[in-house]
C-alpha cells in the first residue's frame, strides 16, 4: 500500500488498501463461521469432527484466502 503511494499512484495505493481490507474482513468472518459452528477454534478438534465436509465455510475460506 505504501509502495503504491510512494510510486506516485494514489489510485493503486488506495485500491490495494480497500481490496486488502475487504478480503481480510472476509477471512475473519469466515473463521468466525467455523468457530460458531463447532464452538471451538482448535483446528485438531474441528478436523476430528469431520470439518472438511462443510461446503459453505470451506468455499468462504478459499475465496478469502485467495487474496
HTML snippet that shows the backbone in 3Dmol.js (N, CA, C, O; Angstrom):
<script src="https://3Dmol.org/build/3Dmol-min.js"></script>
<div id="view" style="width:600px;height:400px;position:relative"></div>
<script>
const pdb = `
ATOM      1  N   UNK A   1       0.837  -1.177   0.000  1.00  0.00           N
ATOM      2  CA  UNK A   1       0.000   0.000   0.000  1.00  0.00           C
ATOM      3  C   UNK A   1       0.885   1.243   0.000  1.00  0.00           C
ATOM      4  O   UNK A   1       0.669   2.175  -0.776  1.00  0.00           O
ATOM      5  N   UNK A   2       1.869   1.243   0.870  1.00  0.00           N
ATOM      6  CA  UNK A   2       2.783   2.390   0.929  1.00  0.00           C
ATOM      7  C   UNK A   2       3.617   2.467  -0.346  1.00  0.00           C
ATOM      8  O   UNK A   2       3.910   3.559  -0.833  1.00  0.00           O
ATOM      9  N   UNK A   3       4.004   1.301  -0.891  1.00  0.00           N
ATOM     10  CA  UNK A   3       4.786   1.303  -2.117  1.00  0.00           C
ATOM     11  C   UNK A   3       3.979   1.871  -3.279  1.00  0.00           C
ATOM     12  O   UNK A   3       4.512   2.598  -4.117  1.00  0.00           O
ATOM     13  N   UNK A   4       2.681   1.533  -3.325  1.00  0.00           N
ATOM     14  CA  UNK A   4       1.828   2.081  -4.371  1.00  0.00           C
ATOM     15  C   UNK A   4       1.696   3.593  -4.253  1.00  0.00           C
ATOM     16  O   UNK A   4       1.672   4.306  -5.256  1.00  0.00           O
ATOM     17  N   UNK A   5       1.613   4.065  -3.037  1.00  0.00           N
ATOM     18  CA  UNK A   5       1.525   5.513  -2.833  1.00  0.00           C
ATOM     19  C   UNK A   5       2.857   6.196  -3.129  1.00  0.00           C
ATOM     20  O   UNK A   5       2.883   7.272  -3.727  1.00  0.00           O
ATOM     21  N   UNK A   6       3.964   5.578  -2.714  1.00  0.00           N
ATOM     22  CA  UNK A   6       5.261   6.214  -2.932  1.00  0.00           C
ATOM     23  C   UNK A   6       5.687   6.151  -4.392  1.00  0.00           C
ATOM     24  O   UNK A   6       6.524   6.946  -4.821  1.00  0.00           O
ATOM     25  N   UNK A   7       5.130   5.227  -5.160  1.00  0.00           N
ATOM     26  CA  UNK A   7       5.443   5.161  -6.585  1.00  0.00           C
ATOM     27  C   UNK A   7       4.723   6.263  -7.356  1.00  0.00           C
ATOM     28  O   UNK A   7       4.964   6.451  -8.549  1.00  0.00           O
ATOM     29  N   UNK A   8       3.855   6.979  -6.685  1.00  0.00           N
ATOM     30  CA  UNK A   8       3.194   8.102  -7.322  1.00  0.00           C
ATOM     31  C   UNK A   8       1.793   7.802  -7.800  1.00  0.00           C
ATOM     32  O   UNK A   8       1.178   8.635  -8.467  1.00  0.00           O
ATOM     33  N   UNK A   9       1.277   6.636  -7.477  1.00  0.00           N
ATOM     34  CA  UNK A   9      -0.061   6.284  -7.934  1.00  0.00           C
ATOM     35  C   UNK A   9      -1.004   6.235  -6.737  1.00  0.00           C
ATOM     36  O   UNK A   9      -1.044   5.247  -6.004  1.00  0.00           O
ATOM     37  N   UNK A  10      -1.736   7.277  -6.556  1.00  0.00           N
ATOM     38  CA  UNK A  10      -2.703   7.332  -5.464  1.00  0.00           C
ATOM     39  C   UNK A  10      -3.794   6.286  -5.669  1.00  0.00           C
ATOM     40  O   UNK A  10      -4.264   5.683  -4.704  1.00  0.00           O
ATOM     41  N   UNK A  11      -4.198   6.069  -6.917  1.00  0.00           N
ATOM     42  CA  UNK A  11      -5.238   5.076  -7.203  1.00  0.00           C
ATOM     43  C   UNK A  11      -4.775   3.664  -6.828  1.00  0.00           C
ATOM     44  O   UNK A  11      -5.531   2.910  -6.216  1.00  0.00           O
ATOM     45  N   UNK A  12      -3.555   3.306  -7.186  1.00  0.00           N
ATOM     46  CA  UNK A  12      -3.055   1.955  -6.899  1.00  0.00           C
ATOM     47  C   UNK A  12      -2.954   1.715  -5.395  1.00  0.00           C
ATOM     48  O   UNK A  12      -3.336   0.649  -4.913  1.00  0.00           O
ATOM     49  N   UNK A  13      -2.450   2.680  -4.661  1.00  0.00           N
ATOM     50  CA  UNK A  13      -2.342   2.531  -3.214  1.00  0.00           C
ATOM     51  C   UNK A  13      -3.696   2.439  -2.541  1.00  0.00           C
ATOM     52  O   UNK A  13      -3.894   1.612  -1.652  1.00  0.00           O
ATOM     53  N   UNK A  14      -4.623   3.272  -2.953  1.00  0.00           N
ATOM     54  CA  UNK A  14      -5.964   3.254  -2.378  1.00  0.00           C
ATOM     55  C   UNK A  14      -6.717   1.982  -2.744  1.00  0.00           C
ATOM     56  O   UNK A  14      -7.412   1.406  -1.907  1.00  0.00           O
ATOM     57  N   UNK A  15      -6.580   1.540  -3.998  1.00  0.00           N
ATOM     58  CA  UNK A  15      -7.231   0.315  -4.427  1.00  0.00           C
ATOM     59  C   UNK A  15      -6.710  -0.884  -3.640  1.00  0.00           C
ATOM     60  O   UNK A  15      -7.492  -1.735  -3.217  1.00  0.00           O
ATOM     61  N   UNK A  16      -5.399  -0.955  -3.441  1.00  0.00           N
ATOM     62  CA  UNK A  16      -4.834  -2.076  -2.702  1.00  0.00           C
ATOM     63  C   UNK A  16      -5.283  -2.047  -1.244  1.00  0.00           C
ATOM     64  O   UNK A  16      -5.558  -3.095  -0.660  1.00  0.00           O
ATOM     65  N   UNK A  17      -5.357  -0.878  -0.664  1.00  0.00           N
ATOM     66  CA  UNK A  17      -5.820  -0.743   0.720  1.00  0.00           C
ATOM     67  C   UNK A  17      -7.253  -1.243   0.874  1.00  0.00           C
ATOM     68  O   UNK A  17      -7.554  -1.982   1.811  1.00  0.00           O
ATOM     69  N   UNK A  18      -8.131  -0.849  -0.031  1.00  0.00           N
ATOM     70  CA  UNK A  18      -9.538  -1.245   0.049  1.00  0.00           C
ATOM     71  C   UNK A  18      -9.702  -2.737  -0.248  1.00  0.00           C
ATOM     72  O   UNK A  18     -10.477  -3.417   0.426  1.00  0.00           O
ATOM     73  N   UNK A  19      -8.985  -3.254  -1.246  1.00  0.00           N
ATOM     74  CA  UNK A  19      -9.076  -4.677  -1.568  1.00  0.00           C
ATOM     75  C   UNK A  19      -8.544  -5.527  -0.420  1.00  0.00           C
ATOM     76  O   UNK A  19      -9.132  -6.553  -0.077  1.00  0.00           O
ATOM     77  N   UNK A  20      -7.442  -5.104   0.167  1.00  0.00           N
ATOM     78  CA  UNK A  20      -6.859  -5.842   1.288  1.00  0.00           C
ATOM     79  C   UNK A  20      -7.811  -5.844   2.485  1.00  0.00           C
ATOM     80  O   UNK A  20      -7.985  -6.870   3.142  1.00  0.00           O
ATOM     81  N   UNK A  21      -8.415  -4.713   2.759  1.00  0.00           N
ATOM     82  CA  UNK A  21      -9.346  -4.629   3.887  1.00  0.00           C
ATOM     83  C   UNK A  21     -10.567  -5.517   3.658  1.00  0.00           C
ATOM     84  O   UNK A  21     -11.037  -6.171   4.589  1.00  0.00           O
ATOM     85  N   UNK A  22     -11.078  -5.547   2.445  1.00  0.00           N
ATOM     86  CA  UNK A  22     -12.240  -6.377   2.144  1.00  0.00           C
ATOM     87  C   UNK A  22     -11.946  -7.859   2.286  1.00  0.00           C
ATOM     88  O   UNK A  22     -12.727  -8.592   2.894  1.00  0.00           O
ATOM     89  N   UNK A  23     -10.834  -8.306   1.733  1.00  0.00           N
ATOM     90  CA  UNK A  23     -10.500  -9.721   1.826  1.00  0.00           C
ATOM     91  C   UNK A  23     -10.132 -10.131   3.246  1.00  0.00           C
ATOM     92  O   UNK A  23     -10.435 -11.250   3.662  1.00  0.00           O
ATOM     93  N   UNK A  24      -9.492  -9.258   3.984  1.00  0.00           N
ATOM     94  CA  UNK A  24      -9.144  -9.573   5.375  1.00  0.00           C
ATOM     95  C   UNK A  24     -10.414  -9.668   6.223  1.00  0.00           C
ATOM     96  O   UNK A  24     -10.514 -10.546   7.081  1.00  0.00           O
ATOM     97  N   UNK A  25     -11.367  -8.794   6.001  1.00  0.00           N
ATOM     98  CA  UNK A  25     -12.635  -8.872   6.725  1.00  0.00           C
ATOM     99  C   UNK A  25     -13.374 -10.161   6.389  1.00  0.00           C
ATOM    100  O   UNK A  25     -13.961 -10.790   7.269  1.00  0.00           O
ATOM    101  N   UNK A  26     -13.347 -10.555   5.120  1.00  0.00           N
ATOM    102  CA  UNK A  26     -13.977 -11.807   4.709  1.00  0.00           C
ATOM    103  C   UNK A  26     -13.305 -12.999   5.368  1.00  0.00           C
ATOM    104  O   UNK A  26     -13.981 -13.950   5.762  1.00  0.00           O
ATOM    105  N   UNK A  27     -11.989 -12.964   5.494  1.00  0.00           N
ATOM    106  CA  UNK A  27     -11.269 -14.055   6.126  1.00  0.00           C
ATOM    107  C   UNK A  27     -11.646 -14.185   7.599  1.00  0.00           C
ATOM    108  O   UNK A  27     -11.849 -15.295   8.092  1.00  0.00           O
ATOM    109  N   UNK A  28     -11.740 -13.073   8.294  1.00  0.00           N
ATOM    110  CA  UNK A  28     -12.121 -13.120   9.706  1.00  0.00           C
ATOM    111  C   UNK A  28     -13.579 -13.539   9.887  1.00  0.00           C
ATOM    112  O   UNK A  28     -13.898 -14.258  10.834  1.00  0.00           O
ATOM    113  N   UNK A  29     -14.457 -13.106   9.005  1.00  0.00           N
ATOM    114  CA  UNK A  29     -15.850 -13.528   9.083  1.00  0.00           C
ATOM    115  C   UNK A  29     -15.982 -15.028   8.851  1.00  0.00           C
ATOM    116  O   UNK A  29     -16.776 -15.698   9.511  1.00  0.00           O
ATOM    117  N   UNK A  30     -15.208 -15.544   7.918  1.00  0.00           N
ATOM    118  CA  UNK A  30     -15.259 -16.981   7.640  1.00  0.00           C
ATOM    119  C   UNK A  30     -14.701 -17.801   8.789  1.00  0.00           C
ATOM    120  O   UNK A  30     -15.241 -18.859   9.111  1.00  0.00           O
ATOM    121  N   UNK A  31     -13.642 -17.334   9.404  1.00  0.00           N
ATOM    122  CA  UNK A  31     -13.131 -18.072  10.560  1.00  0.00           C
ATOM    123  C   UNK A  31     -14.127 -18.010  11.711  1.00  0.00           C
ATOM    124  O   UNK A  31     -14.200 -18.945  12.508  1.00  0.00           O
ATOM    125  N   UNK A  32     -14.883 -16.944  11.811  1.00  0.00           N
ATOM    126  CA  UNK A  32     -15.938 -16.858  12.814  1.00  0.00           C
ATOM    127  C   UNK A  32     -17.051 -17.858  12.562  1.00  0.00           C
ATOM    128  O   UNK A  32     -17.656 -18.363  13.507  1.00  0.00           O
ATOM    129  N   UNK A  33     -17.331 -18.153  11.286  1.00  0.00           N
ATOM    130  CA  UNK A  33     -18.329 -19.173  10.960  1.00  0.00           C
ATOM    131  C   UNK A  33     -17.891 -20.521  11.515  1.00  0.00           C
ATOM    132  O   UNK A  33     -18.693 -21.241  12.110  1.00  0.00           O
ATOM    133  N   UNK A  34     -16.626 -20.862  11.323  1.00  0.00           N
ATOM    134  CA  UNK A  34     -16.104 -22.143  11.830  1.00  0.00           C
ATOM    135  C   UNK A  34     -16.181 -22.220  13.340  1.00  0.00           C
ATOM    136  O   UNK A  34     -16.611 -23.229  13.897  1.00  0.00           O
ATOM    137  N   UNK A  35     -15.761 -21.145  14.008  1.00  0.00           N
ATOM    138  CA  UNK A  35     -15.783 -21.137  15.475  1.00  0.00           C
ATOM    139  C   UNK A  35     -17.213 -21.235  15.989  1.00  0.00           C
ATOM    140  O   UNK A  35     -17.475 -21.934  16.968  1.00  0.00           O
ATOM    141  N   UNK A  36     -18.133 -20.544  15.341  1.00  0.00           N
ATOM    142  CA  UNK A  36     -19.529 -20.583  15.766  1.00  0.00           C
ATOM    143  C   UNK A  36     -20.127 -21.977  15.550  1.00  0.00           C
ATOM    144  O   UNK A  36     -20.865 -22.473  16.401  1.00  0.00           O
ATOM    145  N   UNK A  37     -19.813 -22.604  14.421  1.00  0.00           N
ATOM    146  CA  UNK A  37     -20.367 -23.915  14.119  1.00  0.00           C
ATOM    147  C   UNK A  37     -19.886 -24.975  15.098  1.00  0.00           C
ATOM    148  O   UNK A  37     -20.674 -25.804  15.554  1.00  0.00           O
ATOM    149  N   UNK A  38     -18.601 -24.953  15.424  1.00  0.00           N
ATOM    150  CA  UNK A  38     -18.020 -26.012  16.243  1.00  0.00           C
ATOM    151  C   UNK A  38     -17.854 -25.635  17.707  1.00  0.00           C
ATOM    152  O   UNK A  38     -17.617 -26.514  18.536  1.00  0.00           O
ATOM    153  N   UNK A  39     -17.967 -24.374  18.047  1.00  0.00           N
ATOM    154  CA  UNK A  39     -17.830 -23.942  19.431  1.00  0.00           C
ATOM    155  C   UNK A  39     -16.397 -23.949  19.926  1.00  0.00           C
ATOM    156  O   UNK A  39     -16.161 -23.848  21.130  1.00  0.00           O
ATOM    157  N   UNK A  40     -15.441 -24.065  19.027  1.00  0.00           N
ATOM    158  CA  UNK A  40     -14.032 -24.056  19.390  1.00  0.00           C
ATOM    159  C   UNK A  40     -13.221 -23.528  18.220  1.00  0.00           C
ATOM    160  O   UNK A  40     -13.682 -23.532  17.079  1.00  0.00           O
ATOM    161  N   UNK A  41     -12.008 -23.074  18.513  1.00  0.00           N
ATOM    162  CA  UNK A  41     -11.125 -22.666  17.431  1.00  0.00           C
ATOM    163  C   UNK A  41      -9.914 -23.592  17.323  1.00  0.00           C
ATOM    164  O   UNK A  41      -8.921 -23.249  16.682  1.00  0.00           O
ATOM    165  N   UNK A  42      -9.999 -24.759  17.949  1.00  0.00           N
ATOM    166  CA  UNK A  42      -8.936 -25.746  17.871  1.00  0.00           C
ATOM    167  C   UNK A  42      -9.066 -26.517  16.560  1.00  0.00           C
ATOM    168  O   UNK A  42     -10.053 -27.218  16.338  1.00  0.00           O
ATOM    169  N   UNK A  43      -8.061 -26.383  15.695  1.00  0.00           N
ATOM    170  CA  UNK A  43      -8.141 -26.974  14.362  1.00  0.00           C
ATOM    171  C   UNK A  43      -8.163 -28.498  14.421  1.00  0.00           C
ATOM    172  O   UNK A  43      -8.765 -29.139  13.559  1.00  0.00           O
ATOM    173  N   UNK A  44      -7.520 -29.082  15.421  1.00  0.00           N
ATOM    174  CA  UNK A  44      -7.499 -30.541  15.525  1.00  0.00           C
ATOM    175  C   UNK A  44      -8.864 -31.077  15.954  1.00  0.00           C
ATOM    176  O   UNK A  44      -9.284 -32.151  15.523  1.00  0.00           O
ATOM    177  N   UNK A  45      -9.536 -30.330  16.792  1.00  0.00           N
ATOM    178  CA  UNK A  45     -10.891 -30.742  17.197  1.00  0.00           C
ATOM    179  C   UNK A  45     -11.877 -30.600  16.040  1.00  0.00           C
ATOM    180  O   UNK A  45     -12.751 -31.448  15.860  1.00  0.00           O
ATOM    181  N   UNK A  46     -11.740 -29.543  15.266  1.00  0.00           N
ATOM    182  CA  UNK A  46     -12.616 -29.350  14.113  1.00  0.00           C
ATOM    183  C   UNK A  46     -12.390 -30.452  13.083  1.00  0.00           C
ATOM    184  O   UNK A  46     -13.351 -30.975  12.520  1.00  0.00           O
ATOM    185  N   UNK A  47     -11.132 -30.810  12.829  1.00  0.00           N
ATOM    186  CA  UNK A  47     -10.865 -31.871  11.861  1.00  0.00           C
ATOM    187  C   UNK A  47     -11.323 -33.225  12.390  1.00  0.00           C
ATOM    188  O   UNK A  47     -11.695 -34.101  11.609  1.00  0.00           O
ATOM    189  N   UNK A  48     -11.299 -33.402  13.704  1.00  0.00           N
ATOM    190  CA  UNK A  48     -11.799 -34.645  14.287  1.00  0.00           C
ATOM    191  C   UNK A  48     -13.302 -34.786  14.162  1.00  0.00           C
ATOM    192  O   UNK A  48     -13.830 -35.897  14.190  1.00  0.00           O
ATOM    193  N   UNK A  49     -13.988 -33.671  14.025  1.00  0.00           N
ATOM    194  CA  UNK A  49     -15.451 -33.682  13.860  1.00  0.00           C
ATOM    195  C   UNK A  49     -15.860 -33.656  12.393  1.00  0.00           C
ATOM    196  O   UNK A  49     -16.999 -33.314  12.076  1.00  0.00           O
ATOM    197  N   UNK A  50     -14.963 -34.005  11.512  1.00  0.00           N
ATOM    198  CA  UNK A  50     -15.234 -34.058  10.082  1.00  0.00           C
ATOM    199  C   UNK A  50     -15.575 -32.681   9.521  1.00  0.00           C
ATOM    200  O   UNK A  50     -16.600 -32.511   8.860  1.00  0.00           O
ATOM    201  N   UNK A  51     -14.717 -31.703   9.784  1.00  0.00           N
ATOM    202  CA  UNK A  51     -14.943 -30.328   9.366  1.00  0.00           C
ATOM    203  C   UNK A  51     -14.784 -30.079   7.888  1.00  0.00           C
ATOM    204  O   UNK A  51     -15.198 -29.028   7.399  1.00  0.00           O
ATOM    205  N   UNK A  52     -14.205 -30.999   7.164  1.00  0.00           N
ATOM    206  CA  UNK A  52     -13.989 -30.782   5.731  1.00  0.00           C
ATOM    207  C   UNK A  52     -15.237 -31.006   4.895  1.00  0.00           C
ATOM    208  O   UNK A  52     -15.254 -30.664   3.713  1.00  0.00           O
ATOM    209  N   UNK A  53     -16.267 -31.566   5.476  1.00  0.00           N
ATOM    210  CA  UNK A  53     -17.484 -31.838   4.706  1.00  0.00           C
ATOM    211  C   UNK A  53     -18.383 -30.620   4.588  1.00  0.00           C
ATOM    212  O   UNK A  53     -19.310 -30.634   3.778  1.00  0.00           O
ATOM    213  N   UNK A  54     -18.153 -29.585   5.348  1.00  0.00           N
ATOM    214  CA  UNK A  54     -18.991 -28.382   5.294  1.00  0.00           C
ATOM    215  C   UNK A  54     -18.608 -27.544   4.083  1.00  0.00           C
ATOM    216  O   UNK A  54     -17.497 -27.018   4.014  1.00  0.00           O
ATOM    217  N   UNK A  55     -19.506 -27.422   3.146  1.00  0.00           N
ATOM    218  CA  UNK A  55     -19.193 -26.752   1.889  1.00  0.00           C
ATOM    219  C   UNK A  55     -19.175 -25.227   2.010  1.00  0.00           C
ATOM    220  O   UNK A  55     -18.283 -24.582   1.459  1.00  0.00           O
ATOM    221  N   UNK A  56     -20.122 -24.651   2.705  1.00  0.00           N
ATOM    222  CA  UNK A  56     -20.218 -23.187   2.757  1.00  0.00           C
ATOM    223  C   UNK A  56     -19.011 -22.544   3.441  1.00  0.00           C
ATOM    224  O   UNK A  56     -18.414 -21.639   2.857  1.00  0.00           O
ATOM    225  N   UNK A  57     -18.620 -22.965   4.650  1.00  0.00           N
ATOM    226  CA  UNK A  57     -17.440 -22.347   5.253  1.00  0.00           C
ATOM    227  C   UNK A  57     -16.166 -22.621   4.465  1.00  0.00           C
ATOM    228  O   UNK A  57     -15.273 -21.774   4.426  1.00  0.00           O
ATOM    229  N   UNK A  58     -16.066 -23.780   3.842  1.00  0.00           N
ATOM    230  CA  UNK A  58     -14.870 -24.101   3.076  1.00  0.00           C
ATOM    231  C   UNK A  58     -14.748 -23.211   1.844  1.00  0.00           C
ATOM    232  O   UNK A  58     -13.662 -22.716   1.542  1.00  0.00           O
ATOM    233  N   UNK A  59     -15.841 -23.009   1.140  1.00  0.00           N
ATOM    234  CA  UNK A  59     -15.818 -22.115  -0.025  1.00  0.00           C
ATOM    235  C   UNK A  59     -15.501 -20.693   0.419  1.00  0.00           C
ATOM    236  O   UNK A  59     -14.754 -19.983  -0.254  1.00  0.00           O
ATOM    237  N   UNK A  60     -16.056 -20.284   1.529  1.00  0.00           N
ATOM    238  CA  UNK A  60     -15.802 -18.938   2.065  1.00  0.00           C
ATOM    239  C   UNK A  60     -14.323 -18.759   2.385  1.00  0.00           C
ATOM    240  O   UNK A  60     -13.745 -17.721   2.062  1.00  0.00           O
ATOM    241  N   UNK A  61     -13.707 -19.744   3.009  1.00  0.00           N
ATOM    242  CA  UNK A  61     -12.301 -19.652   3.347  1.00  0.00           C
ATOM    243  C   UNK A  61     -11.413 -19.665   2.091  1.00  0.00           C
ATOM    244  O   UNK A  61     -10.407 -18.958   2.040  1.00  0.00           O
ATOM    245  N   UNK A  62     -11.773 -20.448   1.103  1.00  0.00           N
ATOM    246  CA  UNK A  62     -10.982 -20.483  -0.132  1.00  0.00           C
ATOM    247  C   UNK A  62     -11.035 -19.137  -0.840  1.00  0.00           C
ATOM    248  O   UNK A  62     -10.015 -18.649  -1.327  1.00  0.00           O
ATOM    249  N   UNK A  63     -12.199 -18.545  -0.898  1.00  0.00           N
ATOM    250  CA  UNK A  63     -12.332 -17.225  -1.533  1.00  0.00           C
ATOM    251  C   UNK A  63     -11.552 -16.180  -0.741  1.00  0.00           C
ATOM    252  O   UNK A  63     -10.890 -15.327  -1.332  1.00  0.00           O
ATOM    253  N   UNK A  64     -11.621 -16.234   0.573  1.00  0.00           N
ATOM    254  CA  UNK A  64     -10.922 -15.256   1.389  1.00  0.00           C
ATOM    255  C   UNK A  64      -9.410 -15.454   1.349  1.00  0.00           C
ATOM    256  O   UNK A  64      -8.661 -14.477   1.368  1.00  0.00           O
ATOM    257  N   UNK A  65      -8.958 -16.694   1.294  1.00  0.00           N
ATOM    258  CA  UNK A  65      -7.525 -16.967   1.287  1.00  0.00           C
ATOM    259  C   UNK A  65      -6.913 -16.719  -0.089  1.00  0.00           C
ATOM    260  O   UNK A  65      -5.691 -16.669  -0.224  1.00  0.00           O
ATOM    261  N   UNK A  66      -7.741 -16.567  -1.092  1.00  0.00           N
ATOM    262  CA  UNK A  66      -7.244 -16.322  -2.450  1.00  0.00           C
ATOM    263  C   UNK A  66      -6.416 -15.050  -2.511  1.00  0.00           C
ATOM    264  O   UNK A  66      -5.468 -14.958  -3.292  1.00  0.00           O
ATOM    265  N   UNK A  67      -6.765 -14.087  -1.704  1.00  0.00           N
ATOM    266  CA  UNK A  67      -6.042 -12.825  -1.705  1.00  0.00           C
ATOM    267  C   UNK A  67      -4.778 -13.040  -0.928  1.00  0.00           C
ATOM    268  O   UNK A  67      -3.981 -12.114  -0.779  1.00  0.00           O
TER     269      UNK A  67
END
`;
const viewer = $3Dmol.createViewer("view");
viewer.addModel(pdb, "pdb");
viewer.setStyle({}, {cartoon: {color: "spectrum"}});
viewer.zoomTo();
viewer.render();
</script>
